[in-house]
Each structure stands twice: as structure tokens, then as C-alpha cells.
Amino acid sequence: MNNSEKPVVLTFIGHYLPGYKSGGILRVTINTVDHMCDEFVFKIVTRDRDLGDDKPYANIQTIHWQQIGNAMVYYVPPQSMTVKNLYDLITETPHHVLFLNSFFDPLTIKVLLNKKIRRQVPFQPVIVAPWGEFAWASLKQKYAKKFVFIQLARLFGLYNNVTWRASSEFEKRDIMKVMNINPDSIHITGDFPIKNIPDTFPENNFKPPPDDKGLKIIFLSRISREKNLDYALKILRKVNARVLFDIYGPAENETYWKECQDLIRQLPPNVTVNYLGRVEASQVVHVFSHYDLFLFPTGGEAYGHVIAEALTAGTTVLLSTETPWRSLETDGIGWDIDLVQMDSFVETIENLALMSQDDQLKRRAFIKSRIMNRLLDPAVLEANRKLFLRID
């Protein structure tokens, strides 16, 4: 099927390639494009710079469609991101469905304002994917501001007549609770794993952790309150085993990061901690492959794409129960523990630290052999296909 015959999914997302700082939303969007580009044309409208950056990407053209990976991408500078300019772009770009990533992003809001105020212009079906923004751990950050916007959006019907896309039953319940909407308007699809994992990775400046520091534990996520890095540090404060704990991710909230740094200074001498900054999306699986455990006591995830990446690398995961990833111990790939049971997190780490290097390697091989049964679910492809084709 050539591109002229494929349905066009006009996608709005805050940040896209070559960016890497926006985390799971970016990664799962890339994976969706890679898995479905044979059936759909993805035209992606996004900012011309990465999350938190003042300068645009090098070597891209703005206000111009260009091929980036398996998608056509249109980069918009801040001064051009007006309601009127986005309306012109939408009406001038043939498409079959509008796919809006994020509930709170101004890009989503401006598109929906166009839909609301230009009623004489027929808009194509609109899908909104909040990507976990309604999970309580995320929603409670700057809650007053978010609450006011949600009430105004509901009052003015800004999100009327849209289809909601959810990653899981977890997220569906959150959407229903916050927006007070009919469950029939919510479409659960599941998320795609990374499609092509390279056999080798360029090292860039990545240095694998040393083997002489004990159990190698990684935390890889945005450093924000809802991701619970502080909780992870409080766990390690109670651990007696020798542990290396490497932290990766952008420190979005300076106040929260300072709180975490205070906790780091309180850790016992058997725990070595390094903060190693951001990881490019293409390097995440490679980085995970050098660690024994992904410690991620998150406050809430709609899906948790970073969990899938850790398991793809064969890395054992130790999670909270606030994600769709459950019954991990039964499958032999990790643990999901209630956040009220901190001592159970500690005990799990102590037991894992007793494993020999040979047993760790066997465990990694076992996880890699098992995880694809969870990730490569044909139902995910079919659910996403129905979503974009508007089949109920």
C-alpha cells in the first residue's frame, strides 16, 4: 500500500525526535509510529526544541514537513504556535484523524479551541491521550492550577465529542474519575514496545558501572515528585548490603531534587550513589542492560514504558503496585510491592544482593526469554488499528 492510500494520523505532541528529554510519551509515540507505519501515515506536529531547552534543534527545518524516522514531522517555533497558525496547519494538511498527546499541553488546548470556536468547519475525529496525567501522583503536582483548568474545560465542553485513548484499565479509571465521562468514549489500546533493538550500541560517553560496588541498581526516570526517587532513597537508607545506585533522568523540579540530595547525604557508607544525567531514548535499553535491578517505586503510571525497556534489557524490576505491571514475581521477572510495605522493598533488595554473578546472568537471560510474551501482544496492534480507523 503506498502512502497516498494509507489513512493519515495528524499527531500533535509536545516534543519529538531528535529530542529525548520528555520520557515515556516520546518513546511510546516513536514505537507506535514504527509498529504502524506500514498501515498509516503519521504526520507529527511538535515544538522545534526539546523539553526545557531555549534553543531549537540543529539541522532541522521549521514550518516545513520533513521525514524523520518513519514519520513526517513539522517543527513549530514558539512564536508560530498560535491558535490561528495551528488552525491553518490543520485545515491545510489532509488527514483522517487528529491524535492529541497530553491533556494539559498548550498544543492540545489550542487545537481543541479551534474545534470549539470554528464550529462551521468540520473537524476530523479527535483522539486525546492523557498519558497518565490523571494518575493521582501526577495530578497532585500543581493541583490547584490543574483543578481550575479541568473545571473550566468541563464547563465549556472543550473536550466534548473526543475519543479518549488509555494505556490500561488503570488509566481508564483515572480518566472516568477526573472527567466524569461515559466509559464508552474511552478506548484502551495498550502500548507498543520498542520495535528494533540493535545488537550493538554506540558507547558515546556511557561508562558501564563497575562490578566491585555490590548490587548494581538503577533509577531511570524524570526526577519529579510523582516518580518517588525520595522513596527509593529511603529504601536504600535501610539496606545493609553493598549497593551501587545510579540515577538517570532530568531534574525537572529543583526543590524536589534538593530534597533528594539531602537524602543521598544521609545514606550509609555501604550505598554508593551517582547522578548521571539524561539518557537519549535510543540508549535506554543499552544502559539498563548493565544493571542488576531497576528500582522504580513510582507513585503512578498509566503504562510505564520505561519498565518495558528495563525488562527488554533483561533487567529485573522492583516496582510499586501503582502501575499495570502486576504479578511480576509469579512470572519470575521482578516484584510489585505496595508502597506502605517499605520493609518488603528492603528485604527484596537484600535477597537479590545475595545472588551470585552467574545467577544474575541466568536471571537476565530468563527475563529476556519471557518478556516478549508480554510485550508482543497482537491485541495491542489490533486495538491501536481500531482506534485510528475509528472502529468501535
VOLOPA-267578 format. One record per residue (C-alpha): residue in one letter; x, y, z. Coordinates in steps of 0.001 Angstrom, whole numbers, plus 524288, in hexadecimal, padded with zeros to 5 digits. Layout:
N
AXYZ...
// end
This chain:
392
M800008000080000N805F880D0A7FC25N8052E81911804B8S7FA5481F567FCC2E7F165813E38004BK7F46E8138280EE0P7EC3C81A9F81918V7F35B8269081E5FV7F4978286282D19L7F761836CE82FA7T7FE4C8363983CBDF801328414A84638I80B7883EC5850A3G8134684835858F2H820A4842BC8556CY82575838E384B6EL832188343F84554P83D1E837E48458BG8391683B6185370Y839EC831A085E8FK836DE838E986B2CS828148373186BACG82897828ED86FAAG81E2A81EB086D83I814D3826C486524L81F86828A585B18R8243081A9585B7FV816D68144785A18T8136181DAA84F10I81F9E819A8847CDN81C2A80B6184A14T80E3880D6484551V81330813A6838D9D81D24808D2836AFH813307FDF3838B4M808308040A830ACC80EED80BA3825D7D80BFA800CC81C09E7FD6D8035281DD4F7FCB4811DA82116V803AB81E6D81D90F80791825BF829CCK808F08346F82857I80E2583A0583502V80D4C8483D83948T8168684BA384464R81EEC8563484A63D82BDA859718440BR8337F856C285087D834B484CB985B4DL82E4B84D88868A0G833D3858EC8706AD83CDC85D9C86590D83DF886BDD86166K843EA868D385431P83E2B86117848D2Y843BA85457843D0A84F158555783A76N84D678507282C88I83E998511982BB0Q835AD859C0823AET82A76860BB82A4FI81D068630F8244CH81FF08583E81A97W81C77849C98198DQ82851840C5819CDQ82ACF8323981B68I82FA982E99828FDG8308C81FF982B02N823A5819F6826B4A81BA98266D82819M81A2B8338A82175V81D0B83E2582B70Y8199D84C9E82BC9Y8216C854A983595V81B238610083AEBP822CC86BE9841B1P81C768724984D9FQ8189587ECA8469CS811158771183C4CM8097786E93845C3T7FD25876E28457BV7EF1D87227844EFK7ED95877EF83754N7FA29871FA83204L7F68B8649083733Y7E916865CB83113D7EF3F868EF823E4L7F86385D5282536I7ED428540882890T7E4A28588781D56E7EFC6858578138DT7F46884AA181751P7EBA583FAB81236H7E959835C281CEFH7DF9682BD1821ECV7E10782D4C83099L7E7098370D83A2BF7EF36830D3844D7L7F240839D285064N7FC8A8354F85A0FS7FA7A83B3B8679AF7EEB98414D86E33F7F59C84D53873A1D7FF4C8509C868CDP7FC3785DD88626BL7FD168572985526T7F16B84E9B858A8I7E9EC85A0185E6DK7EBF9862B185283V7E7A38580884921L7DB50855AF85117L7D8A986454851E5N7D8A8864858431BK7CF2185948842EEK7C6638605784CB0I7C62B86E09846E6R7C61E86A4D83880R7B9F3861F8838C0Q7B6D68651482AA6V7C30D85D8F8269EP7C1A084EBF82780F7CCF2848DD82F15Q7D18383AF682D86P7CF9C831BF83928V7D81C8359D844C0I7DF5282C5284DDBV7E5068314585AADA7EF738294F861C4P7F22582EB386F70W7FD8B82551871ACG7FBFD823E28804FE7F97A8323588346F7ED4C82E7D88B00A7F459824FD893EEW7F3DC82ADA8A18CA802AA82B2D8A341S80395833B98971DL7F6F083B5F898CEK7FA2983FFD8A68AQ8061C847668A18EK80168855878A004Y7F3F28502E8A303A7ECE985D2E8A509K7F08D8620B89785K7ED098551A89127F7E02C8544389892V7DBF2861B9893DBF7DF4285E5C885C0I7D80B8515488668Q7CBD4857FB88BB2L7CC448628F88141A7CEAE8588187689R7C2F98509287B17L7BA7A85CC387C80F7BD358615A86EA8G7BD0A853CD868B1L7CAC9855228636BY7CC748466386328N7BEC3842F885E9EN7BD7C839238538AV7CB57833FB85459T7CFE9825F5855B6W7D8BE823B58615BR7E43D81A9985FB3A7E8A38132286BD9S7F45B80A4486D9BS7EDB58017B8778BE7E1FA7FF4D8804FF7E9AB8070A88A74E7E98E81301881BFK7DB7C810FE87D65R7D712811D788B85D7DEFA81E3E88D87I7D90E824B488177M7CB438211B8859AK7CD75826418934CV7D3638334988F59M7CB0F8366A88377N7BE6C82FD1887E5I7BBF782A4687A5CN7B57F81E9087446P7BECB812E687420D7BA8A80FED86631S7C25481BBC86195I7CF05815D9866DEH7D6B480C8F85E45I7E11F8040A864D5T7EBFB8007685B73G7F7F07FC7F86321D805548019885F60F80F377FCB08558BP81CDB7F85C859AEI828EB7FCE385285K8288E7F66884526N836B67F5758410CI840C37F30F84BA5P84E6C7F43E845E3D857FA7E93984858T862807F30984BD6F861FD800DF850FDP86B4780C2F84EF0E871EB80E8185BEEN871BB81D5C85AB5N87642821BB86828F86F3A8171086FB2K877D580FD08794BP8725A8031487EB4P871D3802AA88D96P87CF27FB8789466D87AD57EDBD89968D881657EFE58A692K877127F89A8ACBFG86D037EE2D8AFE5L85F457ECC18AA61K85DC27F62089EE8I850CA7FD5F89FF0I84BA78078889682F84124811F98976CL83DE581757889F5S832C882114888CCR82F7782F5F889B6I833AB8342989715S826898393C89B69R81EB6836DA8A7A8E8151782D508A190K8202B8241889DA6N824018221C8ABFDL832C8822DE8AB68D83256827678B991Y82B5581AD78BD40A835CC812DC8B63FL84050819E68BE15K838FD8174E8CACBI838BB808DB8C72CL84765808CC8C506R8498A80FAA8D1F8K844BD8030D8D869V84C957F9938CFDBN858927F2EF8D5C4A85DE37ECB38C947R868187F36B8C0E4V860E07FAD68B654L864468039B8AAE8F858C980C838A7C6D859968144089B10I84F4681E9D89857Y84BFB822A988A78G8423482CC4885F6P83FCF83B6188509A83E508427889200E831C48499888E83N82E8A84E8B89C13E83A2A855348A28CT833C2855B08AFF2Y830B8847368AF78W83E5A843E58AA6EK8444F84B368B5FBE83BE8843018BF1AC84127836CC8B87AQ84F2983BB58B9A5D84D1383D8A8C845L8489382F5A8C90DI8546782AE68C141R85D538313B8CB4BQ85690829528D5F4L8591581C218CF94P862058125C8D65FP86FC580FBF8D10AN86B9C802B08CB25V8635C80A1C8C114T86A84811608B63CV8624381B168AE80N86509821CF8A188Y85CAD82B6889A0BL85FB08294188B9DG8564F8326C884BCR84D9D82FFA8790CV84D998245786FF6E84A0782552861A0A83E1C81D2A85E04S846318149A854ECQ84F848113486013V845D380DA186AD0V845947FEE086887H8545B7FEC286749V85606805D087447F84C707FCC987B2BS853E87F0DD87663H85F437F43087F7FY857427F3EB88C17D8520B7E912894B8L845B17EFF689945F83CBF7FB0989520L837678010B8A1ACF82B3C808C889E11P821A880B028A95ET819B9814678A106G80DAF81B3F8A619G8061781792899E7E807A6813C688BA6A7FD6E81258880FBY8063A8082187AD5G8147480A0E87E75H81BE380907871C2V828CE80A15878E0I8252C7FD7587FFCA823937F68D872FAE830EA7FB9F86EC3A837647F69987B19L831727E91C87949T835107E92686AE5A843227EA8F86F6BG841347DF078789FT842217E79B884B3T83A117E37E89075V830327EDC2894DFL82BC07F1678A29AL81F897F9CA8A185S814727FF618A962T806D67F9F88A726E80302806F28A0C8T80537801FF892F7P7FE867F816889F8W80A7A7EF4E88B69R805B17E54789538S8086B7D7148990CL816AC7D92389596E81BBB7CF9289FADT812C37C4EA89A53D818DB7C6F688CECG826907C737892A4I829CE7D4B788D32G8290E7DD568993CW8207E7E2038A458D815277EB6E8A631I813B37EFBA8B450D80A267F8E58BB1AL8108C805B28BF09V80C04803F28CD1BQ8151E7F8218CE00M822727FEA78CD79D828B37F3958D51BS824A77EA268CA3BF82C2E7F27F8C070V837F87F1FB8C987E837057E33D8CB5DT835F67E1088BCA4I8424D7E8E28BA1DE849A67E1C98C4F7N845EC7D4918BF35L849857D8978B160A856C87DD4A8B628L859C37CF718BAC0M858CB7C9F08ACF0S865647C63F8A624Q869A17CCC289990D866D27C02989256D859007BFA1897CFQ856FA7CDD9893EFL85AD87CAAA885F2K851927BF10885A7R846B67C7A188AEAR8492E7D1CB8804EA848897C77B875B4F83BEA7C21D87B6EI8357E7CF9187BBEK8395A7D25786DB2S833777C5588698CR826B57C7EA870B2I824047D65D86EF8M8209F7D6098608DN814B47CDCD863F2R80FB37D99586B5DL814417E3FA861ECL8110C7DE5385495D802737DD6585697P7FACB7DCE6849BCA7EF4C7E307850E6V7F7157EF9F85283L7F8EE7F0E8843E5E7EA917EE3B8414EA7E6067F7CC84BD4N7EE98802AA8466ER7EA157FFA3838A3K7DBDE800D983CC5L7DEB580D71843EFF7E490814208380FL7DA5580EA582EDBR7CF92812C083831I7C9E6804EE838CDD7C2368020F84536
// end
